[in-house]
């Protein structure tokens, strides 16, 4: 399960798609997608085969927009969210046997006095109806700054509700912890923060012990059972094939293909079955992944500065 602030999904959708498949993620939570109502093309491009998504478009202006990519095997129920003036929210409940409630939040950096009352009411309501709660998102609160009163008030709300914030390292390139992971009793493990080069926010990765085991996608495979062929009998059938003396080269090739296919269908008919299919890419080594990440960092720097040489 991962979280990233994309700062516009446009032109980054394929990278997100490949990253989800490469990591084999159950969930990918995206903030600041910047997609508008009815703008599904960029979301469809970012969503890999075997995955579905739920989304909340940004209401107005630049910024905002939420999306959750998830494996199609997971049975999710969207939760209704109130209209809030200080933040955007998207939530769902994962049905048994993998019960958990996930809330994705994006809070714009502009101060809004309604935030603390709204987040307090929202989390109180969530805690009364759910267990195994996972709250993630970009809240633009400097929880790493002990002298920030706003951050202290927010952490006090969490403490009063028995919630814990787990991210303890910077998630922004300027050095602050803005992207948070908050849980009640959900068993979180393997929390990591790393730079994907998508935006000035880093990826926050985590695991939960009640997540689904890895399920590989399936595909249809056609094959012939060559091992069960009676070689002597098939040889006799092949010897019965006659070639017209006046046939052209094209006709001989056609005769060769159709005659062999007919004999093979008789002795080893084509069968089909479903097999697990892993989208492995052994050529995509750790070194190539590092180069790809470095390339994205340079692309972002080029977009910000307009320069091609640094």
Rosetta silent file (secondary structure, phi, psi, omega in degrees, C-alpha in Angstrom):
SEQUENCE: XXXXXXXXXXXXXXXXXXXXXXXXXXXXXXXXXXXXXXXXXXXXXXXXXXXXXXXXXXXXXXXXXXXXXXXXXXXXXXXXXXXXXXXXXXXXXXXXXXXXXXXXXXXXXXXXXXXXXXXXXXXXXXXXXXXXXXXXXXXXXXXXXXXXXXXXXXXXXXXXXXXXXXXXXXXXXXXXXXXXXXXXXXXXXXXXXXXXXXXXXXXXXXXXXXXXXXXXXXXXXXXXXXXXXXXXXXXXXXXXXXXXXXXXXXXXXXXXXXXXXXXXXXXXXXXXXXXXXXXXXXXXXXXXXXXXXXXXXXXXXXXXXXXXXX
SCORE:     score description
SCORE:     0.000 S_00000001
   1 L     0.000  130.624 -177.721    0.000    0.000    0.000 S_00000001
   2 E  -136.402  161.812  179.922    1.461    3.380   -1.003 S_00000001
   3 E  -135.273  135.744  176.675    0.636    7.097   -0.934 S_00000001
   4 E  -150.815  138.148  169.656    1.939    9.850   -3.222 S_00000001
   5 E   -88.205  112.438 -173.441    1.055   13.471   -3.964 S_00000001
   6 L   -84.226  -20.959 -173.787    1.330   13.566   -7.776 S_00000001
   7 L    48.837   59.925 -177.994    0.828   17.328   -8.261 S_00000001
   8 L    90.659  119.427  178.218   -1.146   16.577  -11.449 S_00000001
   9 L   -79.853  -17.853  178.832   -1.553   13.077  -12.806 S_00000001
  10 L   -59.479  135.621 -178.122   -1.325   14.361  -16.375 S_00000001
  11 L    69.024    3.276  177.333    1.893   13.190  -18.088 S_00000001
  12 L  -124.131    0.618 -172.896    2.591   10.923  -15.089 S_00000001
  13 H   -62.937  -42.275 -179.389   -0.216    8.398  -15.529 S_00000001
  14 H   -67.953  -36.280  176.968    1.891    5.751  -17.295 S_00000001
  15 H   -62.200  -43.640  177.492    4.637    6.049  -14.685 S_00000001
  16 H   -63.216  -42.492  178.014    2.059    5.437  -11.934 S_00000001
  17 H   -56.855  -51.987 -179.276    0.646    2.509  -13.941 S_00000001
  18 H   -63.527  -38.072 -177.637    4.073    0.863  -14.324 S_00000001
  19 H   -65.544  -41.791  178.584    4.959    1.560  -10.696 S_00000001
  20 H   -60.837  -44.917  179.449    1.814   -0.156   -9.381 S_00000001
  21 H   -67.589  -41.354 -178.423    2.531   -3.244  -11.479 S_00000001
  22 H   -62.149  -39.002 -179.161    6.231   -3.242  -10.637 S_00000001
  23 H   -86.745  -15.028 -176.787    5.500   -3.135   -6.908 S_00000001
  24 L    62.409   42.987 -172.466    2.470   -5.451   -7.075 S_00000001
  25 L   -73.855  145.704  169.200    0.523   -3.050   -4.862 S_00000001
  26 L   -77.043  -40.544 -178.910   -2.871   -3.790   -3.336 S_00000001
  27 E  -137.010  145.555  166.958   -3.597   -0.046   -3.126 S_00000001
  28 E  -131.769  116.926 -179.103   -2.122    3.164   -4.525 S_00000001
  29 E  -102.269  127.320 -175.569   -3.568    6.355   -2.993 S_00000001
  30 E  -118.450  131.083  172.066   -3.058    9.562   -4.990 S_00000001
  31 E  -113.450  160.135 -177.519   -3.546   13.134   -3.828 S_00000001
  32 L    50.301   54.268  174.234   -3.517   16.284   -5.960 S_00000001
  33 L   -74.243  -24.711  179.840   -4.384   14.490   -9.178 S_00000001
  34 L    65.874   15.813 -179.895   -5.809   17.787  -10.471 S_00000001
  35 L   -81.901  147.941 -177.455   -8.394   15.916  -12.546 S_00000001
  36 L   -96.019  164.966  176.672  -11.742   17.595  -13.212 S_00000001
  37 L   -56.477  130.672 -179.162  -15.251   16.075  -13.028 S_00000001
  38 L    82.915   -1.398 -179.378  -15.725   13.688  -15.960 S_00000001
  39 L   -90.732   81.922 -174.756  -11.995   13.622  -16.750 S_00000001
  40 L   -96.679  -12.243 -173.990  -11.529    9.849  -16.692 S_00000001
  41 H   -62.089  -43.806 -178.616   -8.949    9.416  -19.463 S_00000001
  42 H   -69.699  -33.045  177.055   -5.927   10.152  -17.271 S_00000001
  43 H   -70.065  -41.445  177.569   -7.299    7.901  -14.501 S_00000001
  44 H   -62.001  -37.203  179.946   -7.938    5.059  -16.953 S_00000001
  45 H   -70.056  -32.601 -178.952   -4.380    5.402  -18.232 S_00000001
  46 H   -80.557  -17.560 -175.236   -2.957    5.291  -14.699 S_00000001
  47 L   -91.292  116.118 -176.585   -5.023    2.242  -13.690 S_00000001
  48 L   -72.201  164.581  172.259   -3.299   -1.054  -14.655 S_00000001
  49 L   -59.671  140.698 -178.254   -5.103   -4.173  -15.943 S_00000001
  50 L    85.586    5.639  179.096   -6.571   -6.129  -13.036 S_00000001
  51 E  -125.304  154.354  170.443   -7.156   -2.938  -11.018 S_00000001
  52 E  -121.893  174.077  177.339  -10.113   -0.636  -10.433 S_00000001
  53 E  -146.305  156.587  166.722  -10.231    2.872   -9.017 S_00000001
  54 E  -124.216  152.075 -172.177  -12.425    5.296   -7.129 S_00000001
  55 E  -147.838  161.676  171.941  -11.948    9.028   -7.402 S_00000001
  56 E  -138.922  113.132 -176.684  -12.995   12.480   -6.277 S_00000001
  57 L   -71.474  153.222  175.851  -12.368   15.280   -8.748 S_00000001
  58 L   -69.773  138.930 -171.047  -11.053   18.649   -7.623 S_00000001
  59 L   -74.468  -41.167 -177.846  -13.983   21.009   -7.234 S_00000001
  60 L  -160.358  152.763  175.259  -12.496   24.225   -8.603 S_00000001
  61 L    67.462 -165.814 -179.183   -9.261   25.860   -9.617 S_00000001
  62 L   -89.779  146.061  178.943   -5.846   24.278   -9.535 S_00000001
  63 L    97.749  165.841  178.902   -4.925   21.613   -6.995 S_00000001
  64 L    82.348 -173.501 -176.857   -6.875   18.898   -5.266 S_00000001
  65 L    95.269  129.014 -177.985   -8.332   15.724   -6.666 S_00000001
  66 E  -128.030  150.262  174.752   -8.095   12.252   -5.101 S_00000001
  67 E  -152.481  145.809  175.777   -7.877    8.723   -6.497 S_00000001
  68 E  -127.770  112.525  172.977   -7.433    5.242   -5.069 S_00000001
  69 E   -88.845  134.481 -178.446   -6.203    2.458   -7.376 S_00000001
  70 E  -145.743  152.675  177.799   -6.907   -0.995   -5.983 S_00000001
  71 E   -61.088  139.054 -175.365   -6.725   -4.615   -7.042 S_00000001
  72 L   -64.643  -23.424 -179.408   -9.978   -5.807   -8.584 S_00000001
  73 L   -68.153  -22.207 -178.782  -10.078   -8.824   -6.230 S_00000001
  74 L   -76.426  131.358  179.057  -10.672   -6.513   -3.271 S_00000001
  75 L   -96.035  108.114 -174.749  -14.328   -5.962   -2.421 S_00000001
  76 E  -114.757  145.742  174.642  -14.693   -2.317   -1.432 S_00000001
  77 E  -120.017  114.384  177.147  -17.691   -0.276   -0.339 S_00000001
  78 E   -60.463  142.353  177.862  -17.395    3.523   -0.766 S_00000001
  79 E  -104.782  134.292  177.405  -18.306    5.482    2.358 S_00000001
  80 L   -66.300  136.840  179.808  -20.342    8.701    2.078 S_00000001
  81 L  -118.052  142.304  177.195  -18.356   11.742    3.132 S_00000001
  82 L   -70.895  157.480  173.845  -19.737   15.119    4.257 S_00000001
  83 L   -76.572  116.699 -176.604  -19.007   18.253    2.249 S_00000001
  84 L  -115.159  141.755 -177.267  -16.101   19.889    4.060 S_00000001
  85 L   -85.428  -18.669 -171.666  -14.721   23.355    3.400 S_00000001
  86 L  -103.599   -7.738 -175.830  -11.195   22.701    4.674 S_00000001
  87 L  -162.843  164.421  172.727  -10.229   19.420    2.963 S_00000001
  88 E  -106.559  142.792 -177.425  -11.085   16.772    0.378 S_00000001
  89 E  -136.566  146.152  174.242  -11.908   13.217    1.510 S_00000001
  90 E  -144.026  127.486 -173.354  -12.383    9.833   -0.111 S_00000001
  91 E  -140.239  153.344  175.522  -13.134    6.748    1.989 S_00000001
  92 E  -150.565  163.391  174.586  -14.046    3.095    1.626 S_00000001
  93 E  -117.325  130.878  177.848  -14.548   -0.015    3.694 S_00000001
  94 E   -90.237  124.972 -174.011  -12.840   -3.264    2.703 S_00000001
  95 L   -73.424  156.272  178.661  -15.219   -6.190    3.177 S_00000001
  96 L   -55.787  152.630    9.181  -14.363   -9.306    5.255 S_00000001
  97 L   -88.066    9.534 -177.773  -12.216  -11.277    5.645 S_00000001
  98 L  -112.074   59.547 -171.427   -9.845   -8.303    5.133 S_00000001
  99 L   -71.271  124.629  169.562  -11.826   -5.731    7.104 S_00000001
 100 E  -163.447  159.042  177.107  -10.431   -2.222    7.312 S_00000001
 101 E  -118.377  127.871 -177.235  -11.587    1.325    6.707 S_00000001
 102 E  -117.711  131.522  177.578   -9.384    3.664    4.676 S_00000001
 103 E  -121.998  122.552  177.639   -9.736    7.453    4.571 S_00000001
 104 E  -105.697  129.774 -174.249   -7.738    9.492    2.045 S_00000001
 105 E  -127.945  139.877  164.460   -7.390   13.225    2.783 S_00000001
 106 E  -127.498  122.412  176.898   -5.968   16.236    0.998 S_00000001
 107 L  -112.679  118.687  177.839   -5.834   19.499    2.940 S_00000001
 108 L   -61.135  152.668 -177.010   -4.722   22.588    0.956 S_00000001
 109 L   -69.987  -19.171 -178.761   -1.895   24.585    2.570 S_00000001
 110 L   -64.986  130.663 -178.680   -3.979   27.753    2.861 S_00000001
 111 L   -57.890  138.524  177.336   -5.069   28.271    6.512 S_00000001
 112 L  -142.742  114.135 -175.961   -8.693   27.435    7.223 S_00000001
 113 L   -64.011  -13.707 -179.372  -10.081   27.836   10.765 S_00000001
 114 L   -80.971  -11.010 -170.842  -12.686   25.137   10.045 S_00000001
 115 H   -62.223  -53.010 -175.771  -10.109   22.365    9.689 S_00000001
 116 H   -60.810  -45.917  175.373   -9.643   21.301   13.316 S_00000001
 117 H   -61.863  -39.353 -178.133  -13.399   21.184   14.111 S_00000001
 118 H   -69.515  -44.012 -179.567  -14.106   19.379   10.828 S_00000001
 119 H   -68.029  -34.953  178.134  -11.330   16.790   11.166 S_00000001
 120 H   -64.017  -46.003  179.130  -12.285   16.197   14.802 S_00000001
 121 H   -65.203  -41.993 -178.244  -15.937   15.548   13.911 S_00000001
 122 H   -63.609  -47.921 -177.912  -15.007   13.383   10.915 S_00000001
 123 H   -70.160  -34.459  176.444  -12.564   11.163   12.811 S_00000001
 124 H   -61.800  -44.789  178.372  -14.879   10.881   15.811 S_00000001
 125 H   -63.288  -41.312 -178.848  -17.653    9.641   13.542 S_00000001
 126 H   -65.978  -41.071 -177.534  -15.294    7.225   11.795 S_00000001
 127 H   -68.914  -24.272 -179.000  -13.957    5.784   15.048 S_00000001
 128 H   -80.862  -19.357 -176.692  -17.444    5.054   16.354 S_00000001
 129 H  -112.620   -6.384 -172.972  -18.448    2.920   13.357 S_00000001
 130 L  -139.824  157.880  167.307  -15.177    1.258   12.350 S_00000001
 131 L  -128.125  171.980 -173.865  -12.086   -0.551   13.545 S_00000001
 132 L    53.307   56.869 -177.559   -8.808   -1.142   11.720 S_00000001
 133 E   -90.724  133.101  176.136   -8.863    2.463   10.544 S_00000001
 134 E  -124.988  117.081 -179.856   -6.154    3.712    8.180 S_00000001
 135 E  -114.589  121.721 -178.585   -6.037    7.467    7.498 S_00000001
 136 E  -134.381  160.592  175.199   -3.546    8.676    4.915 S_00000001
 137 E   150.740  176.436  175.346   -2.990   11.787    2.868 S_00000001
 138 E   -96.800  104.429 -176.976   -1.240   15.088    2.376 S_00000001
 139 L   -98.835   -4.418  178.837   -2.449   17.246    5.257 S_00000001
 140 L    50.925   42.903  175.734    0.125   20.044    4.849 S_00000001
 141 L  -120.787  128.545 -178.070    0.743   20.083    8.604 S_00000001
 142 L   -80.685   73.340 -177.582    4.321   20.299    9.899 S_00000001
 143 L   -67.880  -13.546  178.335    3.939   17.521   12.456 S_00000001
 144 L   -82.685   -7.678 -176.397    7.750   17.351   12.644 S_00000001
 145 L  -100.539  104.014 -176.889    7.909   20.883   14.075 S_00000001
 146 L   -66.160  -17.804 -179.447    7.414   20.778   17.883 S_00000001
 147 L   -90.921   -1.067 -179.429    7.017   24.566   18.020 S_00000001
 148 L   -84.972  111.421 -177.194    4.062   24.588   15.584 S_00000001
 149 H   -66.311  -36.809  179.137    0.900   25.109   17.649 S_00000001
 150 H   -61.669  -43.493  177.488   -1.378   24.101   14.775 S_00000001
 151 H   -64.373  -39.912  179.541    0.442   20.756   14.467 S_00000001
 152 H   -63.627  -40.296  178.585    0.275   20.278   18.243 S_00000001
 153 H   -65.089  -39.900  179.069   -3.490   20.878   18.236 S_00000001
 154 H   -65.108  -46.000  179.167   -3.941   18.383   15.408 S_00000001
 155 H   -63.848  -30.818  177.099   -1.851   15.707   17.150 S_00000001
 156 H   -66.947  -37.062  175.332   -3.869   16.322   20.314 S_00000001
 157 H   -60.684  -44.396  179.534   -7.071   15.515   18.382 S_00000001
 158 H   -62.203  -44.458 -178.055   -5.505   12.228   17.264 S_00000001
 159 H   -62.664  -40.223 -179.692   -4.387   11.366   20.783 S_00000001
 160 H   -63.731  -26.758 -178.962   -7.859   12.013   22.214 S_00000001
 161 L   -97.266    4.612 -179.934   -9.318    9.541   19.704 S_00000001
 162 L    72.966   28.419 -179.995   -6.682    6.877   20.312 S_00000001
 163 L  -104.688  151.860 -177.575   -5.084    7.391   16.896 S_00000001
 164 E  -128.633  134.698  176.050   -1.365    7.320   16.133 S_00000001
 165 E   -94.880  127.947 -168.662    0.622    9.095   13.407 S_00000001
 166 L  -103.464  -21.822 -174.739    3.448    6.854   12.147 S_00000001
 167 L   -78.343  123.293 -175.109    5.548    8.864    9.652 S_00000001
 168 L  -121.253    9.255  179.276    8.615   10.281   11.402 S_00000001
 169 L  -125.020  160.332  179.828   10.805   11.375    8.471 S_00000001
 170 L   -61.229  139.094  175.765   10.403   14.211    5.928 S_00000001
 171 L  -113.949    2.168  179.810    8.082   13.448    3.021 S_00000001
 172 E  -121.083  147.974 -176.606    8.679   16.734    1.186 S_00000001
 173 L   -63.899  -20.465  177.716   11.839   17.810   -0.603 S_00000001
 174 L   -88.025    1.036  168.146   11.999   20.931    1.598 S_00000001
 175 L   102.292   11.212 -179.610   12.270   18.762    4.669 S_00000001
 176 L  -109.265  156.902  177.427    8.860   18.633    6.350 S_00000001
 177 L   -94.613   98.348 -176.200    6.588   15.688    7.199 S_00000001
 178 L  -108.341  -31.544 -177.836    3.388   16.509    5.315 S_00000001
 179 E   -94.333  118.166 -167.115    2.168   13.109    4.076 S_00000001
 180 E  -115.661  154.475  172.633    0.833   11.173    7.040 S_00000001
 181 E  -127.886  117.105 -174.397   -0.217    7.638    7.956 S_00000001
 182 E  -124.623  132.841  179.685   -2.588    7.446   10.931 S_00000001
 183 E  -137.063  165.837  170.502   -4.111    4.285   12.404 S_00000001
 184 L   -96.153  -88.640  178.558   -6.024    3.066   15.428 S_00000001
 185 L  -110.820    7.987 -178.157   -5.191   -0.581   16.052 S_00000001
 186 L   -62.093  129.812 -174.894   -4.384   -1.506   12.461 S_00000001
 187 L   -77.904   86.697 -178.523   -1.151   -3.564   12.443 S_00000001
 188 E   -83.572  146.966  177.955    1.141   -1.415   10.283 S_00000001
 189 E  -152.721  166.151  173.478    4.634   -2.566    9.329 S_00000001
 190 E    52.597   46.038  178.727    7.513   -1.875    6.939 S_00000001
 191 E   -77.485  125.774 -178.168    6.825    1.862    6.661 S_00000001
 192 E  -135.995  152.192  175.647    9.236    3.465    4.188 S_00000001
 193 E  -127.860  126.833 -179.580    9.614    6.851    2.513 S_00000001
 194 E  -148.786  160.778 -175.874   11.425    7.197   -0.822 S_00000001
 195 L   -94.712  121.331  175.991   11.589    9.547   -3.803 S_00000001
 196 L   -93.657  -10.528 -179.627    9.921    8.389   -7.033 S_00000001
 197 L    77.998   18.450 -178.266   10.728   11.647   -8.826 S_00000001
 198 L   -85.386  -39.005 -177.961    7.052   12.354   -9.580 S_00000001
 199 L  -153.343 -167.228  176.735    6.699   15.592   -7.608 S_00000001
 200 L   -85.759    9.809  171.819    8.263   17.403   -4.652 S_00000001
 201 E  -106.533  147.831  177.767    6.543   14.858   -2.397 S_00000001
 202 L   -94.295  164.243  176.027    7.982   11.429   -1.670 S_00000001
 203 E   -79.892  136.071  171.630    6.203    8.087   -1.725 S_00000001
 204 E  -109.017  117.933 -177.032    5.045    6.721    1.628 S_00000001
 205 E  -112.814  143.082 -178.815    4.917    2.914    1.547 S_00000001
 206 E  -153.687  165.273  177.528    3.462    0.635    4.227 S_00000001
 207 E  -133.938  152.669  176.461    2.155   -2.880    4.783 S_00000001
 208 E  -130.118  139.184 -173.721   -0.655   -4.361    6.857 S_00000001
 209 L   -69.547  -17.450 -179.815   -0.807   -7.961    8.006 S_00000001
 210 L   -95.635   13.553  177.624   -4.454   -8.319    7.012 S_00000001
 211 L   -72.964  160.593  179.355   -3.797   -7.448    3.366 S_00000001
 212 L   -64.388  145.582  169.645   -4.558   -9.962    0.631 S_00000001
 213 L   -65.669  156.260 -178.372   -1.891  -12.469   -0.341 S_00000001
 214 L   -62.666  125.183  177.294   -0.348  -11.799   -3.720 S_00000001
 215 L  -118.135  120.187 -179.096   -2.637  -13.049   -6.486 S_00000001
 216 L   -79.504  141.744  174.507   -1.187  -13.211   -9.962 S_00000001
 217 E   -63.169  155.887 -178.301   -3.418  -12.255  -12.910 S_00000001
 218 E  -109.621  156.624  174.468   -4.489  -15.135  -15.157 S_00000001
 219 E  -144.187  159.006  176.468   -4.363  -15.583  -18.932 S_00000001
 220 E   -82.271  133.230  177.768   -5.499  -18.177  -21.466 S_00000001
 221 E  -124.595  131.129  176.623   -2.713  -20.365  -22.838 S_00000001
 222 E  -102.936  142.621 -177.153   -3.041  -22.656  -25.875 S_00000001
 223 E  -157.258  164.454  172.533   -0.785  -25.693  -26.269 S_00000001
 224 L  -117.705  140.364  179.585   -0.369  -29.129  -27.863 S_00000001
 225 L   -88.899   82.903 -176.331    0.529  -32.213  -25.833 S_00000001
 226 H   -67.456  -23.886 -175.162    3.484  -33.376  -27.932 S_00000001
 227 H   -69.556  -21.915 -176.257    4.557  -35.952  -25.353 S_00000001
 228 H   -96.863    9.235 -179.077    1.507  -38.179  -25.977 S_00000001
 229 L   -74.368  137.361  169.480    2.011  -38.424  -29.740 S_00000001
 230 L   -85.807  102.701 -172.515    2.402  -41.887  -31.312 S_00000001
 231 H   -59.908  -41.967 -177.462    5.369  -41.083  -33.540 S_00000001
 232 H   -63.608  -44.570 -179.571    4.957  -44.115  -35.828 S_00000001
 233 H   -65.754  -42.217  179.839    1.281  -43.409  -36.525 S_00000001
 234 H   -66.155  -35.996  178.004    1.890  -39.719  -37.161 S_00000001
 235 H   -61.758  -41.733  178.403    4.760  -40.565  -39.524 S_00000001
 236 H   -62.177  -42.341  179.006    2.413  -42.769  -41.572 S_00000001
 237 H   -66.011  -36.751  177.822   -0.131  -39.942  -41.813 S_00000001
 238 H   -66.171  -33.891 -179.442    2.560  -37.493  -42.901 S_00000001
 239 H   -70.593  -18.945  179.136    3.653  -39.893  -45.655 S_00000001
 240 L   -78.056  -11.396  179.964    0.124  -39.839  -47.101 S_00000001
 241 L   -71.563  127.528  179.373    0.477  -36.139  -47.946 S_00000001
 242 L  -112.016  148.408 -179.184    0.920  -35.693  -51.705 S_00000001
 243 L  -116.700  122.222  176.742    2.321  -32.664  -53.509 S_00000001
 244 L   -62.142  135.527 -177.453    1.036  -31.701  -56.997 S_00000001
 245 L   -66.867  -29.125 -175.603    3.934  -31.529  -59.462 S_00000001
 246 L   -93.334    6.580 -175.965    2.601  -28.368  -61.104 S_00000001
 247 L   -69.615  143.955  175.833    2.049  -26.440  -57.865 S_00000001
 248 L   -77.617  172.922  179.816    3.630  -23.006  -57.477 S_00000001
 249 H   -62.340  -43.008  179.171    5.850  -22.056  -54.552 S_00000001
 250 H   -62.660  -40.219  179.754    2.990  -20.225  -52.815 S_00000001
 251 H   -66.815  -37.503  178.196    0.688  -23.221  -53.275 S_00000001
 252 H   -65.957  -40.156  178.282    3.319  -25.581  -51.870 S_00000001
 253 H   -64.123  -42.774  178.433    3.783  -23.390  -48.801 S_00000001
 254 H   -63.246  -41.959  178.484    0.007  -23.289  -48.273 S_00000001
 255 H   -63.884  -41.314  178.967   -0.206  -27.079  -48.704 S_00000001
 256 H   -59.655  -47.302 -177.346    2.661  -27.566  -46.267 S_00000001
 257 H   -66.837  -47.603 -176.935    1.000  -25.427  -43.600 S_00000001
 258 H   -69.156  -38.182 -178.660   -2.525  -26.839  -43.938 S_00000001
 259 H   -67.505  -45.968  178.448   -1.393  -30.479  -44.207 S_00000001
 260 H   -62.972  -41.691 -179.806    0.864  -30.294  -41.154 S_00000001
 261 H   -61.888  -40.077  179.521   -1.816  -28.464  -39.187 S_00000001
 262 H   -65.115  -42.413  179.564   -4.385  -31.160  -40.043 S_00000001
 263 H   -66.899  -42.447  179.531   -2.056  -33.982  -38.977 S_00000001
 264 H   -64.725  -39.367  178.329   -1.092  -32.184  -35.760 S_00000001
 265 H   -62.985  -30.236  179.857   -4.771  -31.512  -34.957 S_00000001
 266 H   -74.090  -40.921 -173.384   -5.416  -35.245  -35.344 S_00000001
 267 H   -98.789  -26.479  179.670   -2.572  -36.435  -33.105 S_00000001
 268 L  -144.459   73.089 -177.077   -2.082  -33.458  -30.746 S_00000001
 269 L   -60.453  150.410  179.768   -5.156  -31.212  -30.813 S_00000001
 270 L   -69.444  130.673  176.722   -4.839  -27.678  -29.451 S_00000001
 271 E  -120.235  157.827  179.624   -5.986  -27.362  -25.836 S_00000001
 272 E  -129.835  149.283  174.168   -6.496  -24.262  -23.690 S_00000001
 273 E  -157.582  160.478  177.175   -6.285  -23.572  -19.994 S_00000001
 274 E   -87.110  134.035  178.212   -5.973  -20.651  -17.563 S_00000001
 275 E  -130.495  152.998  173.118   -2.543  -20.089  -16.053 S_00000001
 276 E   -67.213  138.874 -176.859   -1.145  -17.597  -13.565 S_00000001
 277 E  -127.772  111.187  177.159    0.687  -14.827  -15.360 S_00000001
 278 L   -92.442  127.505  178.770    3.318  -12.779  -13.586 S_00000001
 279 L   -81.119   56.973 -177.656    4.187   -9.483  -15.262 S_00000001
 280 L   -77.925  150.738  176.982    7.818   -9.971  -14.450 S_00000001
 281 L  -137.750   80.902 -175.215   10.499   -7.979  -16.195 S_00000001
 282 L   -60.832  -22.167  179.188   13.856   -9.560  -15.304 S_00000001
 283 L   -73.853  -19.864 -177.026   15.647   -7.052  -17.514 S_00000001
 284 L   -85.550   82.521 -173.011   14.390   -4.173  -15.322 S_00000001
 285 L   -78.739  173.495  178.201   17.181   -4.367  -12.751 S_00000001
 286 H   -61.138  -37.461  179.858   17.707   -2.338   -9.587 S_00000001
 287 H   -64.647  -41.402  178.384   20.241   -0.168  -11.454 S_00000001
 288 H   -65.448  -36.874  178.760   17.707    0.603  -14.195 S_00000001
 289 H   -63.692  -40.953  177.814   15.095    1.489  -11.570 S_00000001
 290 H   -64.261  -41.129  178.496   17.536    3.960   -9.979 S_00000001
 291 H   -63.746  -39.488  179.095   18.272    5.480  -13.409 S_00000001
 292 H   -63.417  -43.527  178.674   14.534    5.792  -14.090 S_00000001
 293 H   -63.504  -43.258  178.754   13.984    7.557  -10.761 S_00000001
 294 H   -62.839  -37.604  178.113   16.916    9.903  -11.413 S_00000001
 295 H   -63.380  -38.843  178.542   15.476   10.684  -14.842 S_00000001
 296 H   -66.703  -36.421  177.183   12.136   11.669  -13.329 S_00000001
 297 H   -61.944  -44.092  179.627   13.916   13.990  -10.888 S_00000001
 298 H   -66.394  -37.676  177.003   15.704   15.691  -13.809 S_00000001
 299 H   -61.316  -43.973  179.762   12.424   15.972  -15.753 S_00000001
 300 H   -63.684  -41.087  179.213   10.780   17.689  -12.790 S_00000001
 301 H   -63.760  -38.917  179.293   13.736   20.068  -12.434 S_00000001
 302 H   -65.464  -40.921  179.531   13.542   20.883  -16.150 S_00000001
 303 H   -64.382  -37.747 -177.480    9.798   21.631  -15.924 S_00000001
 304 H   -73.358  -39.280 -173.366   10.319   23.951  -12.959 S_00000001
 305 H   -95.402  -25.235 -175.112   13.312   25.853  -14.358 S_00000001
 306 L    79.244    1.227 -179.585   12.714   25.695  -18.108 S_00000001
 307 L   -98.648  146.453  176.718   16.413   24.878  -18.574 S_00000001
 308 L   -98.727  -10.671  178.537   17.747   21.763  -20.318 S_00000001
 309 L  -124.936  131.988 -179.175   21.241   22.062  -18.775 S_00000001
 310 L  -127.460    0.000    0.000   21.855   22.262  -15.009 S_00000001
